[in-house]
Amino acid sequence: MSAARWHRTTAWGLCAVAAVEVLTVVAVSLGQRVAAGDLVDSYVVTNTAIGLGFAVCGGILATQRPGNPVGWLLLAAGLAPLTTAAAGQVELYGATHHWPDPVLRALLSVFYVAWPWGICMFWPLALQLFPTGRPVSPRWRWVLGVTVLFGALFALAMSTESEPVRGIHSYLEFAVPGPLAFLGNLAPLFSLLAALTGLVVRYRRGDEQLRRQLLWLVLAVTVAVALNLPRWLVGGGPILLLLAVPLVPVAITIAILRHQLLDIRLVLSRTVLYVLLTAAVIAAYAGLLAAFDALLRGSGAPVLATLVIALAFNPARVRLQRGVDRLLYGARSDPVRAVSRVGARLAADDLAGVLEGTREALRLPFAALRRDGYELAASGQPQADPHAVPLVFRGARVGELVVGVRPGDRRLAAADLAVLDLLAAPLAAALHAATLAEEVQASRERIVAAREEERRRLHREVHDGLGPALTGAGFKADAAHNLVAGAPDRAAALLTELRRDIRDAIDDLRRLVYGLRPPALDELGLAGALRRHGEALPLTVTVEAPATLPVLPAAVEVAAYRIGTEALTNVARHARARTARVELVVDSAVRMTVLDDGPADGAWTPGVGLTSIRERAAELGGTCTAGPTPTGGRVTAVLPLAVPS
């Protein structure tokens, strides 16, 4: 038999035992005609209902999640009170039909010893392992051991303190040593504190899914405690209120198998709100009634107390709702608080931290920043159907904030959307700044790469061209000097070759110098250099510029010349134009516009030339736009005179 089949068989077998015990209780109660009031007062009804609820839920979990011990513990916690209820009813039947005393004593012993195991061992262990089936951490294993020890001592103490029933004594009536009895009586308190502490620690450390699972348990415990707390505090009260206890295993089962069934936060928020309101109203009414009765001696005290409660109810409800929503939904009802929390992360220039702060502020399961389809940063677990908030900076969309909808919600609430819209502006600015930083870094890398390539080219030109030429010229000069006296004709030929080599070396050197800074700029100025370049092109080029240009920074002048010549060369190569015009304006910046009369053939595809033009403008902190117009092509570059260092 496989392990899975064995687990299912065992679980169904234990469920069958529980069903038999329930049927036994029902059959004996009906057969003996036990009064309904007696069944309630003797806790038979509540024990049976609680045990059945735990057993059914435990059986479902044990078959669906056999590797999770929580289901098996719930099943055992259900069998414990069911065994007590069944043993008690069978003992009643046996006493009525005069069964032998040993049998009745054995049934009475089972009656007393069964139920404590469920309430002080199996149930606390299930809570301590909920929902993963593992302790909070390996260091918490000792808590499980102590719970088992205290649970056994509690069962021993409860079963040995039994009283005879209809003259029948249990087999377990013996004196337990005082220290053991004391520890056994501490078991309920220790088990409760250990379970609550473990759940709190899990909630603080857990992710969104784990917290949602724990909230199901919190909801069930809140309802069960709210219904039974007055009875537990002052004693008495309807015993049937204990029928709310099976809500706990039901919540545990839903949390493990179907924790996304609905928005548990909304349900818990409203439940906690109205439980607190009910308790506050009852306490306030009782206090005011007592105070007014003492002051007015009964005259009109109930009316005044009711009036005060009615006037204070709505303000109290609003304040309580705000506090509960802040606990479950974060700061969505206080946008300024949410923005301030995220703003602290923005100041640290940490996009991942910003997203984490957004999730914490609104209790969202997921948040991410995306740009051009790429995810720049993310926090939390991605969701199947997220909500996207566009991030717009100065009229341009720079990206989007993608957030996950809380499990159980179909969409974000209006309050969530209001906070996200408020957060969109600073997030857009941060994303734009991050984009600019990336572009600056990429530009710096290109500049460094271009500079190193230029150095490599100069090194190659000098080493492979100019250097050997000058070395050869030196050798020829020495040879000519040696042949002047003995072979003047040969010396003259060498001198002629030497002159040609030196002239070639000078041309190479001039070419290198021209590559660093065009000499036409020093000879003719920017406008004249552009005119000379235009004369060499197969089209008519005119340059419109002030008669006298101010002295320009060298970097700006060279960049303007390179941009202008590249733009004119592109016109000659690609535009099919007859004329081109260069307009130069110098104020706080050099503004150059290159226009041509070529046909408009649609949007331009950036090539090497256009990319070079834009990079040269960007290196100086300027801008460049290029594209077709109805009358031809147009390239506009703006270069600030204050060159960034």
ZATOR-907158 format. One line per field, with one value per residue (C-alpha): residue in one letter; x, y negated, z. Coordinates in steps of 0.2 Angstrom, whole numbers, padded with zeros to 4 digits. Layout:
fipa <- [a  ...] .
east <- [X  ...] .
north <- [Y  ...] .
up <- [Z  ...] .
This chain:
fipa <- [m  s  a  a  r  w  h  r  t  t  a  w  g  l  c  a  v  a  a  v  e  v  l  t  v  v  a  v  s  l  g  q  r  v  a  a  g  d  l  v  d  s  y  v  v  t  n  t  a  i  g  l  g  f  a  v  c  g  g  i  l  a  t  q  r  p  g  n  p  v  g  w  l  l  l  a  a  g  l  a  p  l  t  t  a  a  a  g  q  v  e  l  y  g  a  t  h  h  w  p  d  p  v  l  r  a  l  l  s  v  f  y  v  a  w  p  w  g  i  c  m  f  w  p  l  a  l  q  l  f  p  t  g  r  p  v  s  p  r  w  r  w  v  l  g  v  t  v  l  f  g  a  l  f  a  l  a  m  s  t  e  s  e  p  v  r  g  i  h  s  y  l  e  f  a  v  p  g  p  l  a  f  l  g  n  l  a  p  l  f  s  l  l  a  a  l  t  g  l  v  v  r  y  r  r  g  d  e  q  l  r  r  q  l  l  w  l  v  l  a  v  t  v  a  v  a  l  n  l  p  r  w  l  v  g  g  g  p  i  l  l  l  l  a  v  p  l  v  p  v  a  i  t  i  a  i  l  r  h  q  l  l  d  i  r  l  v  l  s  r  t  v  l  y  v  l  l  t  a  a  v  i  a  a  y  a  g  l  l  a  a  f  d  a  l  l  r  g  s  g  a  p  v  l  a  t  l  v  i  a  l  a  f  n  p  a  r  v  r  l  q  r  g  v  d  r  l  l  y  g  a  r  s  d  p  v  r  a  v  s  r  v  g  a  r  l  a  a  d  d  l  a  g  v  l  e  g  t  r  e  a  l  r  l  p  f  a  a  l  r  r  d  g  y  e  l  a  a  s  g  q  p  q  a  d  p  h  a  v  p  l  v  f  r  g  a  r  v  g  e  l  v  v  g  v  r  p  g  d  r  r  l  a  a  a  d  l  a  v  l  d  l  l  a  a  p  l  a  a  a  l  h  a  a  t  l  a  e  e  v  q  a  s  r  e  r  i  v  a  a  r  e  e  e  r  r  r  l  h  r  e  v  h  d  g  l  g  p  a  l  t  g  a  g  f  k  a  d  a  a  h  n  l  v  a  g  a  p  d  r  a  a  a  l  l  t  e  l  r  r  d  i  r  d  a  i  d  d  l  r  r  l  v  y  g  l  r  p  p  a  l  d  e  l  g  l  a  g  a  l  r  r  h  g  e  a  l  p  l  t  v  t  v  e  a  p  a  t  l  p  v  l  p  a  a  v  e  v  a  a  y  r  i  g  t  e  a  l  t  n  v  a  r  h  a  r  a  r  t  a  r  v  e  l  v  v  d  s  a  v  r  m  t  v  l  d  d  g  p  a  d  g  a  w  t  p  g  v  g  l  t  s  i  r  e  r  a  a  e  l  g  g  t  c  t  a  g  p  t  p  t  g  g  r  v  t  a  v  l  p  l  a  v  p  s] .
east <- [0000  0007  0010  -0004  -0016  -0012  -0014  -0031  -0037  -0031  -0039  -0056  -0054  -0053  -0067  -0077  -0073  -0079  -0095  -0098  -0096  -0108  -0121  -0118  -0122  -0137  -0144  -0141  -0148  -0164  -0165  -0164  -0175  -0163  -0170  -0163  -0159  -0149  -0139  -0135  -0130  -0119  -0110  -0115  -0121  -0107  -0094  -0102  -0103  -0085  -0078  -0088  -0082  -0064  -0065  -0073  -0060  -0046  -0051  -0052  -0035  -0028  -0034  -0029  -0013  -0007  0011  0004  0002  -0011  -0025  -0020  -0019  -0037  -0043  -0036  -0043  -0060  -0059  -0055  -0072  -0082  -0074  -0079  -0097  -0099  -0091  -0103  -0118  -0113  -0110  -0127  -0135  -0124  -0129  -0148  -0146  -0135  -0119  -0105  -0095  -0079  -0086  -0094  -0078  -0069  -0081  -0081  -0062  -0062  -0075  -0063  -0047  -0051  -0056  -0041  -0030  -0039  -0040  -0023  -0012  -0019  -0027  -0012  0000  -0011  -0011  0008  0011  -0002  -0002  0014  0015  0032  0037  0040  0059  0070  0073  0054  0054  0056  0040  0031  0040  0034  0017  0016  0023  0011  -0004  0000  0001  -0016  -0024  -0017  -0023  -0041  -0044  -0038  -0048  -0064  -0079  -0090  -0106  -0121  -0109  -0097  -0079  -0066  -0050  -0040  -0044  -0027  -0017  -0006  0010  0008  0021  0014  -0003  0003  0011  -0004  -0015  -0003  -0005  -0020  -0011  0006  -0003  -0013  0002  0014  0001  -0003  0016  0019  0005  0011  0029  0023  0013  0027  0039  0027  0024  0007  0000  0005  -0003  -0019  -0019  -0017  -0031  -0043  -0039  -0039  -0057  -0063  -0055  -0062  -0080  -0078  -0070  -0083  -0097  -0090  -0080  -0094  -0098  -0080  -0077  -0092  -0098  -0115  -0123  -0129  -0118  -0123  -0112  -0098  -0105  -0095  -0078  -0080  -0077  -0059  -0055  -0066  -0055  -0040  -0046  -0050  -0034  -0024  -0034  -0043  -0036  -0040  -0058  -0063  -0056  -0053  -0046  -0063  -0072  -0060  -0061  -0080  -0080  -0067  -0075  -0093  -0086  -0077  -0092  -0104  -0092  -0089  -0108  -0112  -0098  -0102  -0121  -0118  -0106  -0117  -0133  -0124  -0117  -0134  -0144  -0132  -0134  -0153  -0158  -0166  -0176  -0172  -0156  -0159  -0165  -0150  -0138  -0146  -0145  -0127  -0123  -0133  -0123  -0106  -0109  -0105  -0089  -0083  -0087  -0077  -0062  -0062  -0065  -0050  -0039  -0044  -0042  -0025  -0020  -0027  -0025  -0011  -0011  -0023  -0035  -0021  -0013  -0001  0006  0008  0017  0029  0033  0038  0046  0059  0064  0065  0077  0089  0088  0082  0069  0067  0065  0052  0042  0044  0038  0023  0018  0020  0010  -0005  -0003  -0001  0005  0016  0023  0035  0042  0042  0049  0047  0041  0056  0055  0067  0063  0050  0044  0033  0025  0019  0000  -0010  -0020  -0010  -0016  -0005  -0003  0005  0020  0020  0034  0032  0019  0029  0026  0042  0035  0022  0019  0012  0004  -0005  -0023  -0025  -0030  -0049  -0051  -0057  -0050  -0042  -0053  -0055  -0045  -0031  -0032  -0031  -0015  -0007  -0011  -0004  0012  0013  0021  0036  0038  0038  0051  0062  0060  0065  0080  0085  0083  0094  0107  0108  0109  0123  0132  0130  0136  0151  0155  0154  0164  0178  0177  0178  0193  0202  0199  0205  0221  0224  0222  0234  0246  0245  0247  0262  0270  0266  0267  0276  0288  0296  0296  0306  0317  0320  0323  0337  0346  0345  0352  0367  0369  0369  0381  0393  0392  0394  0413  0415  0398  0389  0377  0371  0370  0359  0347  0346  0343  0329  0321  0324  0314  0299  0299  0299  0285  0275  0278  0272  0256  0253  0256  0244  0231  0233  0231  0216  0208  0210  0204  0200  0212  0198  0191  0206  0208  0190  0180  0164  0154  0168  0173  0155  0155  0171  0164  0148  0158  0165  0148  0137  0123  0121  0125  0122  0127  0117  0126  0130  0144  0155  0153  0159  0173  0166  0173  0184  0173  0157  0165  0172  0155  0145  0157  0156  0137  0135  0147  0139  0122  0127  0136  0120  0110  0121  0121  0103  0091  0090  0091  0097  0100  0104  0104  0113  0107  0118  0112  0122  0115  0116  0119  0124  0108  0112  0098  0102  0088  0086  0073  0073  0057  0049  0050  0043  0052  0071  0079  0094  0110  0129  0128  0112  0118  0135  0126  0115  0130  0140  0126  0123  0141  0140  0123  0114  0100  0097  0081  0081  0067  0057  0046  0033  0047  0062  0073  0078  0091  0092  0106  0107  0124  0125  0140  0143  0152  0149  0165] .
north <- [0000  -0017  -0030  -0042  -0028  -0023  -0041  -0042  -0025  -0030  -0047  -0040  -0026  -0039  -0049  -0033  -0031  -0049  -0046  -0030  -0040  -0053  -0040  -0032  -0048  -0052  -0034  -0032  -0050  -0046  -0028  -0034  -0049  -0061  -0078  -0091  -0103  -0089  -0086  -0104  -0106  -0091  -0097  -0082  -0093  -0105  -0091  -0082  -0097  -0103  -0086  -0083  -0100  -0096  -0078  -0083  -0097  -0087  -0073  -0084  -0091  -0074  -0067  -0083  -0088  -0071  -0078  -0093  -0087  -0100  -0090  -0074  -0085  -0092  -0075  -0069  -0085  -0080  -0062  -0067  -0076  -0064  -0049  -0058  -0061  -0043  -0035  -0046  -0041  -0022  -0023  -0030  -0016  -0003  -0010  -0009  0009  0014  0018  0025  0012  0015  0011  -0005  -0010  -0008  -0019  -0032  -0032  -0035  -0048  -0058  -0055  -0058  -0076  -0084  -0078  -0087  -0104  -0105  -0095  -0092  -0108  -0119  -0109  -0112  -0131  -0130  -0122  -0131  -0134  -0126  -0111  -0116  -0126  -0144  -0140  -0125  -0134  -0133  -0114  -0114  -0123  -0108  -0096  -0106  -0107  -0088  -0086  -0099  -0092  -0074  -0082  -0091  -0075  -0066  -0080  -0081  -0062  -0059  -0073  -0064  -0062  -0046  -0045  -0036  -0028  -0022  -0027  -0029  -0018  -0034  -0040  -0042  -0056  -0065  -0073  -0092  -0098  -0088  -0094  -0112  -0110  -0101  -0116  -0128  -0118  -0128  -0145  -0139  -0131  -0147  -0159  -0148  -0147  -0165  -0170  -0158  -0165  -0183  -0179  -0170  -0186  -0198  -0187  -0180  -0186  -0191  -0173  -0168  -0183  -0180  -0162  -0168  -0181  -0167  -0160  -0177  -0180  -0163  -0166  -0184  -0178  -0163  -0174  -0188  -0176  -0167  -0180  -0187  -0169  -0165  -0181  -0182  -0163  -0157  -0161  -0150  -0134  -0133  -0148  -0136  -0130  -0144  -0135  -0124  -0140  -0138  -0122  -0128  -0143  -0133  -0121  -0136  -0145  -0130  -0124  -0140  -0155  -0166  -0162  -0180  -0196  -0191  -0208  -0216  -0203  -0204  -0223  -0223  -0209  -0217  -0234  -0229  -0217  -0232  -0244  -0231  -0229  -0248  -0252  -0239  -0245  -0264  -0261  -0252  -0265  -0279  -0271  -0268  -0286  -0294  -0283  -0289  -0307  -0307  -0293  -0284  -0298  -0298  -0289  -0276  -0289  -0300  -0286  -0280  -0298  -0300  -0283  -0288  -0304  -0296  -0281  -0287  -0297  -0281  -0270  -0281  -0282  -0263  -0260  -0271  -0261  -0244  -0249  -0256  -0239  -0229  -0240  -0251  -0270  -0271  -0281  -0294  -0298  -0310  -0297  -0285  -0297  -0302  -0284  -0281  -0298  -0293  -0278  -0290  -0301  -0286  -0283  -0265  -0260  -0243  -0251  -0263  -0248  -0239  -0255  -0256  -0238  -0241  -0257  -0249  -0231  -0226  -0209  -0215  -0231  -0234  -0248  -0245  -0254  -0250  -0232  -0229  -0227  -0239  -0234  -0223  -0218  -0204  -0190  -0193  -0192  -0185  -0201  -0216  -0235  -0247  -0265  -0276  -0287  -0303  -0316  -0333  -0326  -0311  -0293  -0287  -0270  -0262  -0257  -0239  -0233  -0217  -0216  -0209  -0190  -0189  -0207  -0209  -0226  -0240  -0251  -0269  -0274  -0263  -0271  -0289  -0285  -0277  -0292  -0303  -0292  -0292  -0310  -0307  -0289  -0296  -0309  -0296  -0284  -0299  -0303  -0285  -0285  -0300  -0293  -0277  -0288  -0299  -0283  -0276  -0292  -0293  -0275  -0280  -0295  -0285  -0272  -0285  -0294  -0277  -0273  -0290  -0288  -0270  -0278  -0292  -0279  -0268  -0283  -0289  -0272  -0264  -0280  -0295  -0286  -0275  -0289  -0301  -0286  -0283  -0301  -0301  -0286  -0294  -0311  -0301  -0292  -0308  -0316  -0301  -0302  -0321  -0321  -0304  -0303  -0319  -0313  -0299  -0311  -0323  -0309  -0304  -0322  -0322  -0306  -0314  -0329  -0319  -0308  -0324  -0331  -0315  -0315  -0333  -0328  -0314  -0326  -0339  -0325  -0320  -0338  -0341  -0326  -0334  -0352  -0357  -0371  -0379  -0385  -0394  -0401  -0406  -0404  -0393  -0401  -0401  -0383  -0378  -0387  -0379  -0362  -0366  -0371  -0354  -0346  -0342  -0355  -0373  -0377  -0394  -0399  -0412  -0419  -0435  -0445  -0443  -0428  -0430  -0419  -0402  -0389  -0377  -0362  -0371  -0377  -0360  -0351  -0364  -0362  -0343  -0343  -0355  -0346  -0329  -0336  -0343  -0327  -0317  -0329  -0326  -0307  -0304  -0318  -0320  -0339  -0353  -0366  -0367  -0381  -0383  -0395  -0400  -0410  -0414  -0420  -0410  -0395  -0391  -0387  -0378  -0373  -0364  -0364  -0356  -0355  -0336  -0326  -0320  -0301  -0297  -0296  -0295  -0279  -0284  -0279  -0282  -0300  -0305  -0295  -0304  -0321  -0318  -0311  -0326  -0338  -0327  -0327  -0346  -0346  -0351  -0344  -0339  -0335  -0329  -0323  -0327  -0343  -0347  -0357  -0346  -0339  -0349  -0346  -0358  -0357  -0368  -0369  -0379  -0390  -0385  -0368  -0356  -0350] .
up <- [0000  -0005  0008  0001  0001  0019  0025  0017  0024  0041  0040  0034  0048  0061  0054  0055  0073  0076  0067  0077  0093  0087  0082  0099  0109  0098  0100  0119  0122  0112  0119  0137  0133  0141  0143  0131  0146  0154  0138  0137  0155  0155  0140  0130  0116  0115  0117  0103  0092  0095  0093  0077  0070  0074  0067  0051  0048  0053  0042  0027  0030  0034  0017  0007  0016  0024  0026  0037  0055  0058  0051  0061  0077  0073  0070  0087  0096  0089  0095  0112  0117  0106  0116  0132  0126  0120  0135  0146  0137  0136  0155  0158  0147  0156  0173  0168  0163  0177  0169  0179  0190  0181  0165  0172  0181  0164  0155  0168  0168  0149  0152  0163  0154  0136  0135  0143  0129  0116  0125  0132  0120  0102  0100  0106  0096  0080  0084  0086  0070  0060  0045  0038  0050  0056  0072  0070  0070  0075  0091  0095  0096  0115  0116  0107  0120  0135  0128  0126  0144  0152  0142  0149  0167  0164  0158  0173  0185  0178  0177  0195  0203  0196  0207  0208  0197  0204  0216  0203  0205  0191  0191  0191  0208  0216  0224  0212  0220  0223  0211  0197  0200  0200  0183  0176  0182  0173  0156  0149  0153  0145  0130  0126  0128  0118  0104  0104  0104  0090  0080  0083  0078  0062  0057  0060  0050  0037  0019  0012  0010  0028  0035  0026  0032  0050  0048  0045  0062  0070  0063  0070  0087  0088  0085  0097  0111  0108  0111  0126  0135  0146  0151  0154  0164  0175  0174  0170  0153  0139  0137  0119  0115  0115  0098  0091  0095  0079  0069  0074  0065  0050  0049  0050  0036  0025  0028  0023  0008  0002  0010  -0005  -0004  0000  0006  0024  0029  0025  0034  0049  0049  0050  0063  0075  0072  0078  0092  0099  0096  0105  0120  0121  0120  0133  0145  0142  0144  0161  0167  0162  0169  0186  0186  0181  0193  0207  0202  0198  0209  0195  0187  0168  0170  0156  0144  0147  0146  0129  0123  0126  0119  0103  0101  0104  0093  0076  0081  0090  0075  0064  0075  0078  0059  0055  0068  0062  0043  0047  0055  0041  0025  0030  0028  0013  0023  0026  0010  0017  0029  0015  0004  0019  0022  0004  0003  0016  0005  -0010  -0001  0000  -0019  -0017  -0029  -0021  -0004  -0012  -0018  -0001  0008  -0004  0000  0018  0018  0009  0014  -0004  -0010  -0024  -0032  -0046  -0057  -0076  -0090  -0109  -0104  -0093  -0074  -0065  -0047  -0038  -0021  -0016  -0025  -0043  -0045  -0060  -0064  -0057  -0058  -0067  -0063  -0077  -0071  -0081  -0079  -0088  -0099  -0105  -0099  -0090  -0084  -0074  -0056  -0056  -0040  -0035  -0030  -0012  -0014  -0012  -0019  -0037  -0039  -0028  -0018  -0022  -0007  -0013  -0030  -0022  -0013  -0028  -0039  -0026  -0025  -0044  -0045  -0034  -0041  -0059  -0054  -0046  -0061  -0073  -0062  -0062  -0081  -0083  -0072  -0083  -0099  -0091  -0086  -0103  -0111  -0100  -0105  -0123  -0121  -0112  -0125  -0139  -0131  -0129  -0147  -0152  -0142  -0149  -0167  -0163  -0156  -0171  -0183  -0175  -0171  -0188  -0200  -0193  -0182  -0196  -0208  -0197  -0193  -0211  -0214  -0201  -0209  -0226  -0219  -0212  -0228  -0238  -0226  -0229  -0248  -0250  -0253  -0263  -0272  -0273  -0286  -0275  -0260  -0270  -0274  -0256  -0251  -0264  -0257  -0239  -0244  -0251  -0235  -0224  -0234  -0233  -0214  -0213  -0222  -0210  -0195  -0203  -0205  -0187  -0181  -0192  -0184  -0167  -0172  -0190  -0195  -0205  -0188  -0184  -0201  -0206  -0190  -0188  -0201  -0214  -0210  -0213  -0230  -0236  -0232  -0241  -0257  -0258  -0258  -0274  -0269  -0265  -0247  -0239  -0221  -0212  -0197  -0189  -0197  -0181  -0170  -0152  -0146  -0142  -0131  -0140  -0136  -0142  -0158  -0163  -0158  -0169  -0183  -0183  -0181  -0195  -0207  -0203  -0206  -0223  -0228  -0223  -0234  -0249  -0247  -0242  -0244  -0264  -0261  -0272  -0258  -0240  -0228  -0211  -0199  -0184  -0169  -0154  -0137  -0121  -0132  -0150  -0160  -0176  -0189  -0205  -0218  -0235  -0249  -0250  -0251  -0235  -0236  -0218  -0202  -0202  -0196  -0185  -0192  -0188  -0193  -0183  -0168  -0169  -0170  -0155  -0144  -0148  -0142  -0127  -0122  -0119  -0111  -0126  -0137  -0154  -0164  -0182  -0194  -0210  -0212  -0225  -0234  -0232  -0219  -0203  -0190  -0175  -0162  -0146  -0137  -0121  -0120  -0102  -0105  -0090  -0082] .
